[in-house]
Amino acid sequence: MLSAVNHSGDSDSTGAITGNLLGAERGDLALPLHWLVALEARGLLLVLADDFSYEFTEGHRLHGADGPFTAWQQRYPGC
């Protein structure tokens, strides 16, 4: 991560991409607890991350012949 952000090029972009990849691999619990406690809207972000993961790993269970189940449409209207 340090190499991704401490170079003279487009370090904000490489840092963001590296952070996303590390987060996907290691999850939020790899971060220091005091960062997690201070994170604004953490609960919402956890729900979104779980739903995103569930959609791409178990999407076939969410979607029937008529599209997404009602609960999914209620949570994410317009999808």
N, C-alpha and C positions, 0 to 999 in steps of 0.2 A: 504494500500500500504506500509506504514511504517513497519508493521509487516512482510510483505512478503520479504522485503529486509534487515531488521535488525535482522537477526538471524544467528546462527552459521552454519546452513546447507547450502544447495545449493541455496543461496539467489539470485544469478543472474538469475537462471531459474524460481524460484517462482515469482520474481519481473517481469520478462518478461511476464509470463503467466498472472499474475494479471493485469499488464498494458494493455495487449491485451484485456482481458475481460472487464476492466473498459472503455477502448476506444470504444469497440463495444457497450457497454451499453449507454455511455454518449456522445460519439462523440468528435471530436477535439475541439469544442467550449467550452468544460469544462476545457480546459487548459488555462493558462495565455496567454494573447495576445502577450506578448513579446517573448514567446516560439514559438508561431505559426509564427510570422514574421521572426524569425531567422531560421526556418526549411528549410533545403535545399530540393529543388524539391517538395515543398508543393503542387503545382498545379498538378503535375504528380501523387502524392500520393492520392490526392482527386479524380482524375479521376479513378484511379485503385480501390479505395475503393467504389466509386459509382458503377462502372461496376461490381465489385464482388458482391455487394449487389443486383444489378439488375439481375445478372445472376441467383442468388439463390432464388429470390423472383418472378421474372417475366420471367424466362428462357424459359418457354413455348411460350412466345410471340417472343422471339429472334430466335427460332429454328423452321424451317419448315421441311417438309418431306426430303429435300435435305441437311439438316444441317444448320449451322449458316448463317445468312444474310451476304451479301457481306461486309457491313461496319464493322461488327464484325470481320470477317476474315482479313480485312485490318488492323484493329487496333491491332489484336493479331494473326499474321500469325503463322501457324503451330499448331493451337489449333483445 
